Amino acid sequence: MLFDRDGTLVHDVPYNGDPALVRPMPGARDALDRLRAAGLRLGVVTNQSGVARGRFSSADLARVNARVDELLGPFDTWQVCPHAEPAPGARGCHCRKPAPGMVLDAARALGTEPTRCVLVGDIGADMTAAGAAGASAVLVPTPATRPDEVAAAPAVAGDLRGAVDLILRRHRSTLGGAAPGAPPRRPRCVLVARPDSAGDVLVTGPAIRAVAAGADRVVLLCGPRGRAAAELLPGIDELVEWRLPWIDPEPGPVDRTEVDRLTARLADTGADEAVLFTSFHQSALPLALVLRMAGVGRISAISPDYPGSLLDVRHRVSPGVPEAERALSLAAAAGFVLPPGDEPVLRLRAEAGAAPADGTLPEPGYVVLHPGSSVQARACPPELCAEIVTALTGAGHRVVVTGGPGERPLTARVAGRTGIDLGGQTSLTGLAAIIARAGCLVVGNTGPAHLAAALGVPVVSLFAPTVPFGQWGPYRVPTVRLGVAAAGCRHTRATTCPVPGHPCLSDIEPREVVEAVRLLGAAARRGGLARPAPTAPPGPPPSAAVALAGAEEVRR
């Protein structure tokens, strides 16, 4: 757990060099002690330009920090940036937020990975720094927090107590335990279902691995839109592809003969039980009914609706939880958890992402731009994508433009004369190979964003706010979010843009994308981007690493 200081842990006193002026935020000590009691290690990451500006000395800063430690500590690490904001057009330091350097350094000092960290702060720079490092983040607004920063935050809490409640609730929901009706033995075969698109299937991957760790055999029921992604996931022994009329976005009529065929096919899997994964707006009950008819004895699902005898484990999840954690919490409620050493990140099969033997891909380190989307409201305008390619190549990047078989005119337009057009030339497996060798991916809220997360490749997320970013953004991978988070389409789930001009994405400046790629590149150079292989949990925390610390510069 990492915290910004002024405005988050203590009241913001501009350029404070006087320990006597340190006043903790209400409930701060109690909130921090609850985290310590839960076994979490704590750190502080804070901008301190007052040193560079001569507003206070390093000794003053150290005394102020010692007072914070006395009132709220102990903290296991302090990370501080003493540098001033760079002049326009100049390149700044690696550590000043929104750069991710302090988050990466704090994770290293704590002997952990950035993806296992959560940063709590009060302004957008805190959220950007956390995202660019691959950490989670929670915003606790103050009167100085801008409305657009609140709208863009992946998670928001009213105060520190609320932030700690949110963090601990999310942490505990994935730990599992003795669920009502849990079988006393290891199930022979478990059917898991995620009959959605490729991105939906990919974010369910950690939960599927959890089920696979507790079962002899796993069968996945998927839809035609998710089949290619399902083939890339570890932990699956058999795939059953079926277009479900209550899930598919272009459903055909409900036909009794087809339902009878589905019932028979599911009965043939020999599943002892089933875990049904759905999006928050979908119902698991129709499939639960079919599975009951197929003879499946134990069924678990998330259901806000009364399920009667259709479910044995009826699970509920608070709104806004990341989709991967939402699915993991259901698996845990059903009695399945990830084994020690398997981090709850997205993953692909070991062979996925391997480069083709014919050497058709460019040398690694390029930027991939994927302009298309299956949902029009989430697609960045083609003319803007073309400008982004020009800006990136002008900044010295090699840019590869990708797209599906039906998107060749789009990718050709976007690539122009300076990009490398690979549109329509790859399957999803081939796209994984392209993304795996990239320095980062520039993409909207669509399947390739989750593919990049599964490969550990950072993402510049051109995110249309039709769905919550905290729920659907790239999960536990370095990410910089761009776009107008407070646009009129916010949380409408619209598939076609309801606002003239598509302002949520059309207002992005190409230079913002270039800067986002720079931030993610800085994180890569400091070791923040590699997808960690499964390892044993870390040992006891190292001794505290105390760095120069002091008062955070106010925005003005």
C-alpha positions, 0 to 999 in steps of 0.5 A: 500500500502506497500513499501520497502525503499532502492532501492524502495522509496529512493536510496540505500546507503549501511548501511546508518545512515546519513539523509543527504544521503537520496535521493528519487527515481525519481517521488516517492513523486508524485506517493505516493501522487496519492495513498493518493489522491485515499484514500489508506493508506501507510506503509514501510516494510524494513530489517535493519540488520545494527543495529544488525551488529553495522553499525549504531545505532537505533537513527541513524536509526530513524533520517534517517526514519524521513528524509524519512517521511519528504520528502515522507510522511506521512506514516501510519505505519513503520515496520522494522526488525533490525535483521541480516541474520541467520547463515546457518541452523539456524532459523531466526526471523519472520520479516526479508524478505523474512519472512512475519512478517512485512507485517502481522504486517503492515496490522494489524497496518493499521486495514486491512487484508494482502490480501488487501495489495500490496507490492512494492519492488525491489528484490525477498525477497520483492515478497516472503514476500508479497506472504507468507503473502497473499498480492499482489506484484509489482517488480520495478527492479533496476540494483541490481535486478537479472534477475531470480527475475524479471522473478519470480515476479507476476507483474513488473513495470519500476518505481514507477509511473508505479507501481502506474498506474498498482495498480490504474488501477487494483483497478478501473477496478473492481469498476463498474459503468454505463456501456453503455446499462445497463438495468434500472432495476434489471435483472430477470435472468443472464446467466454466462458462464465459460465452462473450467476446474475446476480451471478456474471456481473457479477463476471466483467465485468472478465475479459470486458472483458480478453478483448474487448480482445484479440479481434475478437468475443466471444460469451458463453454464459450461463444463464437466471438470468444473462441480464439481467446479461449484457445490461448488460455491455460487451464482449459482441457476442453472447449464447447462453443455455443451461441447463447441467445440470451448472451450473444449481441446479435441473437437468433430466436430461442429454439427448443431443439437447439436448447435440447441439443445444448442440454445434451452436449453439456450433459456429455461433458460429465461436469460435476459442477459449474461456475458461470461467469457473466458481465454485470449486466447479464443473467446467469439464470438461463444457463443455470436452468439448462445445466440443471436439466443437464444434471449438473449437481452444483452451480455457482454464479453471480446473481442479483436476482432471486435464483430459486433452486437454480444456484447452489452458490449465489454470489454478489459483487459490489459495482465497479470491481475490475472484471478479473477480480469480479470473476476471481471472487466468484471462483473463491465463493465456489471454493476455488482459489489460485495456488501459491505463486500464481499471481492474479494477472492475465496470462496466456498459454506458454506458447502464445505470443511466440514469434513466427519462424519466418521472421516477418515481424519487425525488430522488437520495441516498436509501438503497435496501434490498433485502431479498430473496435467491435463497438463503434462508440469505443473506436478512436476516429481514423483521422486522429489515429493517422495523426497519432501514427505521424506523431509517433514516427516523428518522435522516432518510434516505429509504428505497426498498425494492426486490425482484423480481416475486415479492417484493411481499408482502416489500417491502410488509412491509419498507417499512411506512409510512415506506419507498417500496415499489418491489418487483416494479416493475422489471427488472434494468435498472430496478433499476440505475437505482434503485441508480445514484441512491442514496447507498448500498445495504443488501443481503445477499450477492446480485446487487444488491450486485454491481450496486451495485459496478458502478455505484460505489454504496457498500454496507452488506453484510448478509453471511451467512458461508456463503461467504467475504466476501473472495471474494464481498463487493462488489468495489472499492467502499466497503463496510461489512460487518455480521453475525456472521462467526463464526456456525455457518454459516460457509463451509458454502455452505448454501442454507438456514440450518442454525443456529436463529434465523439468528444471523449476520444476525438479531443485527444492530442497526438502529443499526449499519446507520444508523452504517454509512450514516453512515460511507459518507456521510462517505466520499462527502463526501470524494470516495471513492465515485465510480466513476472512468472509465477513465484512463491510469495515474498518473504518477510518485508525488508528493512525500511528504505528511507529516502529524502522526503518532504512536503508535496508541491501544491498544484498551483 
